[in-house]
Amino acid sequence: MTEPHEPRESSPKSEVVESAEPHVGDGRPIGEAAQATSKDAPVEQTGAKAAPKRAAAPKKATAKKTTAKKVTAKKVTAKKTMAKKTTAKKGAPTAGVAGKFVPPAKFPRHAVERALRIPRAIYEQNGGRPATPREAVAFAGGTSLTGAYELEISSSKKYGFLESESGRLALTDRARKAIAPQSENDRLGALRDAVLAAPDISTVYNYYRGENLPDRPFLVNALVDRFNIPSDKVTEFLEIFEESIKSAKLIDETGERPKLIDAGRDDAHKPPAGVAAPRAAVAAGTTCFVMQPFSGALGGYYESIYKPAIEQAGLTAIRADDDIFATGKVIDQIWRGIRGARVLVAELTTKNPNVFYELGLAHALQKPVILISSNQDDVPFDLRHIRVILYDQTDPWWGAKLVDKVADNIRSAISDPEDEIFRLDRGISRSEY
């Protein structure tokens, strides 16, 4: 039996071969086409010689059918491969932890200083006038508008340095202040505004502002689970995030752990004059239990800090003092107060034993608790992996900032209580990052 050969152009002698190919012109299945060919093919009608020639046609058809299956399988495989590549190019959702799908990364793919390269080239070589993307790339030393330059232009837009204007790239005021500052604070202010405008970067900064950043494994967990950073982009995000906040001087690394500077919170979170602060959408009478020392300066924080913050978040503040729990066994009242609270606040400064006892009850009940301290040393070692609000009493606006920060965290605990619940089984699940 001869090997199957490639189809060739039609001729009177090649019709038999073409009819056995995988795709016949009349649409019949391959087997039927092969049978028809064996009947119609001219053969000598001389007895014994006719039989072998009629038997040869099915063998050739079988070989052709096998070849057709292989060709079809290759085509199907090729189509599936192309479909996968097309899906990847279109930015299909990335699989996260335990089958969780998250959208593609939104953050700028360059640090804030690098994102100024093309805007600076437009400013220096084109007088700051709008330029086409190709012209902008040429100003920056490129020869063509490739994907890498398009990604860099996208990063500049996400930081608010460039904007599209009739098909051209125009510098923003933020870019001009960063490139050619006219006062001492212009450049720093522009970089900070850029960081606060960047998708994902601003979200993570605003969540941890004024606080110590968690240890790297816990921060990685939060980036994937809370902020929906694709797991395969976490390392890249952290490099860009850390470089950008350093450029914008939004991190203090002088202490034991890096702390995000709380830039402008006293202004950014104060409602306009005469306008009430937004309240969380919770049922009337929903309580927030405050665990804190009653004596000394800390005792006064209930009226000046915690109660205003809790009310700003839309809840009713209560604590276990004589004014509220005047009768009955104190421990029973504390238990009911903790159990009935939607969210709790714990002031850890001075390591008060009563506060830690109440905190243990809250954690046992798996209640969301906002931890607060004036210093890191008063936070027990086994609680340092949890987010803690740290306040600096040397800051002249520390009280206003703390009220806003506590209110923000209470709102967050209402919308996502799992993030503030202490769980013994919550380990470091992605320590490899």
Contacts in CASP RR format, 6 or more apart in sequence:
PFRMAT RR
TARGET T0000
AUTHOR 0000-0000-0000
METHOD contacts of the structure
MODEL  1
MTEPHEPRESSPKSEVVESAEPHVGDGRPIGEAAQATSKDAPVEQTGAKA
APKRAAAPKKATAKKTTAKKVTAKKVTAKKTMAKKTTAKKGAPTAGVAGK
FVPPAKFPRHAVERALRIPRAIYEQNGGRPATPREAVAFAGGTSLTGAYE
LEISSSKKYGFLESESGRLALTDRARKAIAPQSENDRLGALRDAVLAAPD
ISTVYNYYRGENLPDRPFLVNALVDRFNIPSDKVTEFLEIFEESIKSAKL
IDETGERPKLIDAGRDDAHKPPAGVAAPRAAVAAGTTCFVMQPFSGALGG
YYESIYKPAIEQAGLTAIRADDDIFATGKVIDQIWRGIRGARVLVAELTT
KNPNVFYELGLAHALQKPVILISSNQDDVPFDLRHIRVILYDQTDPWWGA
KLVDKVADNIRSAISDPEDEIFRLDRGISRSEY
1 59 0 8 1.000
1 60 0 8 1.000
1 63 0 8 1.000
3 63 0 8 1.000
4 60 0 8 1.000
4 63 0 8 1.000
4 64 0 8 1.000
4 67 0 8 1.000
5 17 0 8 1.000
7 17 0 8 1.000
7 18 0 8 1.000
7 21 0 8 1.000
8 14 0 8 1.000
8 17 0 8 1.000
10 18 0 8 1.000
16 37 0 8 1.000
16 41 0 8 1.000
16 57 0 8 1.000
18 24 0 8 1.000
19 33 0 8 1.000
19 34 0 8 1.000
19 36 0 8 1.000
19 37 0 8 1.000
20 30 0 8 1.000
20 33 0 8 1.000
20 34 0 8 1.000
20 37 0 8 1.000
20 60 0 8 1.000
20 61 0 8 1.000
20 64 0 8 1.000
21 64 0 8 1.000
21 68 0 8 1.000
22 30 0 8 1.000
22 64 0 8 1.000
22 67 0 8 1.000
22 68 0 8 1.000
22 71 0 8 1.000
22 72 0 8 1.000
24 30 0 8 1.000
24 33 0 8 1.000
26 33 0 8 1.000
28 36 0 8 1.000
30 61 0 8 1.000
30 64 0 8 1.000
30 65 0 8 1.000
30 68 0 8 1.000
31 61 0 8 1.000
31 65 0 8 1.000
33 61 0 8 1.000
34 57 0 8 1.000
34 58 0 8 1.000
34 60 0 8 1.000
34 61 0 8 1.000
34 62 0 8 1.000
34 64 0 8 1.000
34 65 0 8 1.000
35 58 0 8 1.000
35 61 0 8 1.000
37 57 0 8 1.000
37 61 0 8 1.000
38 54 0 8 1.000
38 57 0 8 1.000
38 58 0 8 1.000
38 61 0 8 1.000
41 57 0 8 1.000
43 50 0 8 1.000
43 53 0 8 1.000
43 54 0 8 1.000
44 50 0 8 1.000
44 53 0 8 1.000
91 104 0 8 1.000
92 104 0 8 1.000
93 101 0 8 1.000
93 102 0 8 1.000
93 103 0 8 1.000
93 104 0 8 1.000
94 101 0 8 1.000
94 102 0 8 1.000
94 103 0 8 1.000
94 104 0 8 1.000
94 230 0 8 1.000
94 231 0 8 1.000
94 232 0 8 1.000
94 233 0 8 1.000
95 101 0 8 1.000
96 102 0 8 1.000
96 224 0 8 1.000
96 230 0 8 1.000
96 231 0 8 1.000
97 224 0 8 1.000
97 225 0 8 1.000
97 231 0 8 1.000
97 429 0 8 1.000
97 430 0 8 1.000
102 224 0 8 1.000
102 228 0 8 1.000
102 229 0 8 1.000
102 230 0 8 1.000
103 228 0 8 1.000
104 230 0 8 1.000
105 200 0 8 1.000
105 229 0 8 1.000
105 230 0 8 1.000
105 233 0 8 1.000
105 237 0 8 1.000
106 158 0 8 1.000
106 199 0 8 1.000
106 200 0 8 1.000
107 158 0 8 1.000
107 198 0 8 1.000
107 199 0 8 1.000
107 200 0 8 1.000
107 201 0 8 1.000
107 229 0 8 1.000
107 237 0 8 1.000
107 240 0 8 1.000
107 241 0 8 1.000
108 115 0 8 1.000
108 154 0 8 1.000
108 155 0 8 1.000
108 158 0 8 1.000
108 159 0 8 1.000
108 198 0 8 1.000
108 199 0 8 1.000
108 201 0 8 1.000
108 240 0 8 1.000
109 151 0 8 1.000
109 154 0 8 1.000
109 155 0 8 1.000
109 236 0 8 1.000
109 240 0 8 1.000
110 151 0 8 1.000
110 152 0 8 1.000
110 155 0 8 1.000
110 240 0 8 1.000
111 239 0 8 1.000
111 240 0 8 1.000
111 243 0 8 1.000
111 244 0 8 1.000
111 247 0 8 1.000
112 159 0 8 1.000
112 191 0 8 1.000
112 194 0 8 1.000
112 195 0 8 1.000
112 198 0 8 1.000
112 243 0 8 1.000
112 244 0 8 1.000
112 247 0 8 1.000
112 248 0 8 1.000
113 191 0 8 1.000
113 243 0 8 1.000
113 244 0 8 1.000
113 247 0 8 1.000
114 152 0 8 1.000
114 155 0 8 1.000
115 152 0 8 1.000
115 155 0 8 1.000
115 156 0 8 1.000
115 158 0 8 1.000
115 159 0 8 1.000
115 161 0 8 1.000
115 194 0 8 1.000
116 156 0 8 1.000
116 161 0 8 1.000
116 175 0 8 1.000
116 178 0 8 1.000
116 179 0 8 1.000
117 140 0 8 1.000
117 152 0 8 1.000
118 136 0 8 1.000
118 137 0 8 1.000
118 139 0 8 1.000
118 140 0 8 1.000
118 149 0 8 1.000
118 152 0 8 1.000
118 153 0 8 1.000
118 156 0 8 1.000
118 162 0 8 1.000
118 169 0 8 1.000
119 156 0 8 1.000
119 161 0 8 1.000
119 162 0 8 1.000
119 171 0 8 1.000
119 175 0 8 1.000
119 178 0 8 1.000
119 179 0 8 1.000
120 179 0 8 1.000
121 136 0 8 1.000
121 139 0 8 1.000
121 140 0 8 1.000
121 141 0 8 1.000
122 128 0 8 1.000
122 129 0 8 1.000
122 130 0 8 1.000
122 131 0 8 1.000
122 136 0 8 1.000
122 139 0 8 1.000
122 169 0 8 1.000
122 171 0 8 1.000
123 171 0 8 1.000
123 175 0 8 1.000
123 176 0 8 1.000
123 179 0 8 1.000
123 180 0 8 1.000
124 139 0 8 1.000
125 139 0 8 1.000
126 135 0 8 1.000
126 139 0 8 1.000
128 171 0 8 1.000
130 165 0 8 1.000
130 166 0 8 1.000
130 168 0 8 1.000
130 169 0 8 1.000
130 170 0 8 1.000
130 171 0 8 1.000
131 139 0 8 1.000
131 168 0 8 1.000
131 169 0 8 1.000
132 167 0 8 1.000
132 168 0 8 1.000
132 169 0 8 1.000
133 145 0 8 1.000
133 149 0 8 1.000
133 150 0 8 1.000
133 153 0 8 1.000
133 169 0 8 1.000
134 144 0 8 1.000
134 145 0 8 1.000
136 153 0 8 1.000
136 169 0 8 1.000
137 143 0 8 1.000
137 144 0 8 1.000
137 145 0 8 1.000
137 149 0 8 1.000
140 149 0 8 1.000
142 149 0 8 1.000
153 162 0 8 1.000
153 169 0 8 1.000
156 162 0 8 1.000
156 175 0 8 1.000
157 163 0 8 1.000
157 164 0 8 1.000
158 197 0 8 1.000
158 198 0 8 1.000
158 199 0 8 1.000
159 174 0 8 1.000
159 194 0 8 1.000
159 195 0 8 1.000
159 197 0 8 1.000
159 198 0 8 1.000
160 172 0 8 1.000
160 174 0 8 1.000
160 175 0 8 1.000
160 194 0 8 1.000
160 197 0 8 1.000
161 171 0 8 1.000
161 172 0 8 1.000
161 174 0 8 1.000
161 175 0 8 1.000
161 178 0 8 1.000
161 194 0 8 1.000
162 169 0 8 1.000
162 170 0 8 1.000
162 171 0 8 1.000
162 172 0 8 1.000
162 175 0 8 1.000
163 169 0 8 1.000
163 170 0 8 1.000
163 172 0 8 1.000
164 170 0 8 1.000
171 179 0 8 1.000
174 190 0 8 1.000
174 193 0 8 1.000
174 194 0 8 1.000
175 190 0 8 1.000
177 186 0 8 1.000
177 187 0 8 1.000
177 189 0 8 1.000
177 190 0 8 1.000
178 186 0 8 1.000
178 187 0 8 1.000
178 190 0 8 1.000
178 191 0 8 1.000
178 194 0 8 1.000
181 187 0 8 1.000
181 190 0 8 1.000
188 248 0 8 1.000
188 249 0 8 1.000
189 248 0 8 1.000
191 247 0 8 1.000
191 248 0 8 1.000
191 249 0 8 1.000
192 248 0 8 1.000
192 249 0 8 1.000
192 250 0 8 1.000
192 263 0 8 1.000
194 244 0 8 1.000
194 248 0 8 1.000
195 201 0 8 1.000
195 202 0 8 1.000
195 205 0 8 1.000
195 244 0 8 1.000
195 245 0 8 1.000
195 248 0 8 1.000
195 250 0 8 1.000
196 202 0 8 1.000
196 205 0 8 1.000
196 206 0 8 1.000
198 244 0 8 1.000
200 227 0 8 1.000
200 229 0 8 1.000
200 237 0 8 1.000
201 240 0 8 1.000
201 241 0 8 1.000
201 244 0 8 1.000
203 227 0 8 1.000
204 223 0 8 1.000
204 227 0 8 1.000
204 241 0 8 1.000
205 241 0 8 1.000
205 245 0 8 1.000
205 250 0 8 1.000
205 260 0 8 1.000
207 226 0 8 1.000
207 227 0 8 1.000
207 412 0 8 1.000
208 214 0 8 1.000
208 260 0 8 1.000
208 387 0 8 1.000
209 260 0 8 1.000
209 261 0 8 1.000
209 262 0 8 1.000
209 263 0 8 1.000
209 265 0 8 1.000
209 405 0 8 1.000
210 259 0 8 1.000
210 260 0 8 1.000
210 261 0 8 1.000
210 262 0 8 1.000
210 265 0 8 1.000
210 389 0 8 1.000
210 390 0 8 1.000
210 401 0 8 1.000
210 405 0 8 1.000
211 259 0 8 1.000
211 260 0 8 1.000
211 387 0 8 1.000
211 388 0 8 1.000
211 389 0 8 1.000
211 390 0 8 1.000
212 257 0 8 1.000
212 258 0 8 1.000
212 259 0 8 1.000
212 376 0 8 1.000
212 388 0 8 1.000
212 390 0 8 1.000
213 219 0 8 1.000
213 251 0 8 1.000
213 257 0 8 1.000
213 258 0 8 1.000
213 259 0 8 1.000
213 260 0 8 1.000
214 222 0 8 1.000
214 385 0 8 1.000
214 387 0 8 1.000
215 384 0 8 1.000
215 385 0 8 1.000
216 433 0 8 1.000
217 428 0 8 1.000
217 430 0 8 1.000
217 431 0 8 1.000
217 433 0 8 1.000
218 385 0 8 1.000
218 428 0 8 1.000
219 238 0 8 1.000
220 234 0 8 1.000
220 238 0 8 1.000
220 430 0 8 1.000
220 433 0 8 1.000
221 428 0 8 1.000
221 429 0 8 1.000
221 430 0 8 1.000
223 229 0 8 1.000
223 234 0 8 1.000
223 237 0 8 1.000
223 238 0 8 1.000
224 230 0 8 1.000
224 231 0 8 1.000
224 234 0 8 1.000
224 430 0 8 1.000
226 416 0 8 1.000
226 419 0 8 1.000
229 237 0 8 1.000
231 430 0 8 1.000
234 433 0 8 1.000
235 433 0 8 1.000
242 251 0 8 1.000
245 251 0 8 1.000
245 260 0 8 1.000
249 261 0 8 1.000
250 260 0 8 1.000
250 261 0 8 1.000
250 263 0 8 1.000
251 258 0 8 1.000
251 259 0 8 1.000
251 260 0 8 1.000
251 261 0 8 1.000
252 258 0 8 1.000
252 259 0 8 1.000
252 260 0 8 1.000
252 261 0 8 1.000
253 259 0 8 1.000
256 376 0 8 1.000
257 376 0 8 1.000
259 390 0 8 1.000
262 401 0 8 1.000
262 405 0 8 1.000
265 397 0 8 1.000
265 401 0 8 1.000
265 404 0 8 1.000
265 405 0 8 1.000
266 397 0 8 1.000
266 400 0 8 1.000
266 401 0 8 1.000
266 404 0 8 1.000
269 404 0 8 1.000
269 408 0 8 1.000
270 400 0 8 1.000
270 404 0 8 1.000
271 277 0 8 1.000
271 278 0 8 1.000
277 312 0 8 1.000
277 407 0 8 1.000
279 312 0 8 1.000
279 313 0 8 1.000
279 314 0 8 1.000
280 313 0 8 1.000
280 314 0 8 1.000
280 315 0 8 1.000
280 410 0 8 1.000
280 411 0 8 1.000
280 414 0 8 1.000
282 314 0 8 1.000
282 315 0 8 1.000
282 342 0 8 1.000
282 414 0 8 1.000
285 315 0 8 1.000
285 316 0 8 1.000
286 314 0 8 1.000
286 315 0 8 1.000
286 316 0 8 1.000
286 342 0 8 1.000
287 315 0 8 1.000
287 316 0 8 1.000
287 317 0 8 1.000
287 318 0 8 1.000
287 337 0 8 1.000
287 340 0 8 1.000
287 341 0 8 1.000
287 342 0 8 1.000
288 310 0 8 1.000
288 313 0 8 1.000
288 315 0 8 1.000
288 316 0 8 1.000
288 317 0 8 1.000
288 318 0 8 1.000
288 341 0 8 1.000
288 342 0 8 1.000
288 343 0 8 1.000
288 344 0 8 1.000
288 345 0 8 1.000
288 410 0 8 1.000
289 318 0 8 1.000
289 319 0 8 1.000
289 320 0 8 1.000
289 337 0 8 1.000
289 338 0 8 1.000
289 340 0 8 1.000
289 341 0 8 1.000
289 343 0 8 1.000
289 344 0 8 1.000
289 345 0 8 1.000
289 362 0 8 1.000
290 302 0 8 1.000
290 306 0 8 1.000
290 307 0 8 1.000
290 310 0 8 1.000
290 317 0 8 1.000
290 318 0 8 1.000
290 319 0 8 1.000
290 344 0 8 1.000
290 345 0 8 1.000
290 347 0 8 1.000
291 319 0 8 1.000
291 320 0 8 1.000
291 344 0 8 1.000
291 345 0 8 1.000
291 346 0 8 1.000
291 347 0 8 1.000
291 354 0 8 1.000
291 355 0 8 1.000
291 358 0 8 1.000
291 359 0 8 1.000
291 362 0 8 1.000
292 298 0 8 1.000
292 299 0 8 1.000
292 301 0 8 1.000
292 302 0 8 1.000
292 306 0 8 1.000
292 319 0 8 1.000
292 345 0 8 1.000
292 346 0 8 1.000
292 347 0 8 1.000
292 352 0 8 1.000
292 355 0 8 1.000
293 299 0 8 1.000
293 347 0 8 1.000
293 349 0 8 1.000
293 350 0 8 1.000
293 352 0 8 1.000
293 354 0 8 1.000
293 355 0 8 1.000
294 321 0 8 1.000
298 347 0 8 1.000
298 349 0 8 1.000
298 350 0 8 1.000
301 347 0 8 1.000
302 317 0 8 1.000
302 319 0 8 1.000
304 399 0 8 1.000
305 399 0 8 1.000
305 402 0 8 1.000
305 403 0 8 1.000
305 406 0 8 1.000
306 317 0 8 1.000
306 345 0 8 1.000
306 347 0 8 1.000
306 406 0 8 1.000
307 317 0 8 1.000
308 403 0 8 1.000
309 345 0 8 1.000
309 402 0 8 1.000
309 403 0 8 1.000
309 404 0 8 1.000
309 405 0 8 1.000
309 406 0 8 1.000
309 407 0 8 1.000
309 410 0 8 1.000
310 316 0 8 1.000
310 317 0 8 1.000
310 345 0 8 1.000
310 406 0 8 1.000
310 407 0 8 1.000
310 410 0 8 1.000
311 317 0 8 1.000
312 403 0 8 1.000
312 404 0 8 1.000
312 407 0 8 1.000
313 406 0 8 1.000
313 407 0 8 1.000
313 410 0 8 1.000
313 411 0 8 1.000
313 414 0 8 1.000
315 342 0 8 1.000
315 343 0 8 1.000
315 410 0 8 1.000
318 324 0 8 1.000
318 337 0 8 1.000
318 341 0 8 1.000
320 330 0 8 1.000
320 333 0 8 1.000
320 334 0 8 1.000
320 337 0 8 1.000
320 358 0 8 1.000
324 333 0 8 1.000
325 333 0 8 1.000
325 334 0 8 1.000
334 358 0 8 1.000
334 361 0 8 1.000
335 361 0 8 1.000
338 344 0 8 1.000
338 358 0 8 1.000
338 361 0 8 1.000
338 362 0 8 1.000
338 365 0 8 1.000
338 367 0 8 1.000
339 365 0 8 1.000
339 367 0 8 1.000
341 367 0 8 1.000
342 368 0 8 1.000
342 414 0 8 1.000
343 367 0 8 1.000
343 368 0 8 1.000
343 369 0 8 1.000
343 370 0 8 1.000
343 410 0 8 1.000
343 413 0 8 1.000
343 414 0 8 1.000
343 417 0 8 1.000
343 420 0 8 1.000
344 362 0 8 1.000
344 367 0 8 1.000
344 368 0 8 1.000
344 369 0 8 1.000
344 370 0 8 1.000
345 369 0 8 1.000
345 370 0 8 1.000
345 372 0 8 1.000
345 406 0 8 1.000
345 410 0 8 1.000
346 355 0 8 1.000
346 358 0 8 1.000
346 359 0 8 1.000
346 362 0 8 1.000
346 369 0 8 1.000
346 370 0 8 1.000
346 371 0 8 1.000
346 372 0 8 1.000
347 355 0 8 1.000
347 372 0 8 1.000
347 373 0 8 1.000
348 355 0 8 1.000
348 356 0 8 1.000
348 371 0 8 1.000
348 372 0 8 1.000
348 373 0 8 1.000
348 378 0 8 1.000
348 379 0 8 1.000
348 380 0 8 1.000
348 383 0 8 1.000
348 388 0 8 1.000
349 372 0 8 1.000
349 373 0 8 1.000
349 374 0 8 1.000
349 375 0 8 1.000
349 378 0 8 1.000
350 378 0 8 1.000
351 378 0 8 1.000
351 380 0 8 1.000
356 380 0 8 1.000
359 369 0 8 1.000
362 369 0 8 1.000
363 369 0 8 1.000
363 422 0 8 1.000
366 421 0 8 1.000
366 422 0 8 1.000
366 423 0 8 1.000
367 421 0 8 1.000
368 413 0 8 1.000
368 417 0 8 1.000
368 418 0 8 1.000
368 419 0 8 1.000
368 420 0 8 1.000
368 421 0 8 1.000
369 420 0 8 1.000
369 421 0 8 1.000
369 422 0 8 1.000
370 389 0 8 1.000
370 406 0 8 1.000
370 409 0 8 1.000
370 410 0 8 1.000
370 413 0 8 1.000
370 420 0 8 1.000
371 379 0 8 1.000
371 383 0 8 1.000
371 386 0 8 1.000
371 387 0 8 1.000
371 388 0 8 1.000
371 389 0 8 1.000
372 388 0 8 1.000
372 389 0 8 1.000
372 390 0 8 1.000
372 391 0 8 1.000
372 402 0 8 1.000
372 406 0 8 1.000
373 379 0 8 1.000
373 388 0 8 1.000
373 389 0 8 1.000
373 390 0 8 1.000
373 391 0 8 1.000
374 390 0 8 1.000
374 391 0 8 1.000
374 392 0 8 1.000
374 393 0 8 1.000
375 390 0 8 1.000
376 384 0 8 1.000
376 388 0 8 1.000
376 390 0 8 1.000
379 388 0 8 1.000
383 422 0 8 1.000
386 422 0 8 1.000
387 419 0 8 1.000
387 420 0 8 1.000
389 402 0 8 1.000
389 405 0 8 1.000
389 406 0 8 1.000
389 409 0 8 1.000
391 398 0 8 1.000
391 399 0 8 1.000
391 401 0 8 1.000
391 402 0 8 1.000
391 405 0 8 1.000
392 398 0 8 1.000
395 401 0 8 1.000
409 420 0 8 1.000
412 419 0 8 1.000
412 420 0 8 1.000
413 419 0 8 1.000
413 420 0 8 1.000
END
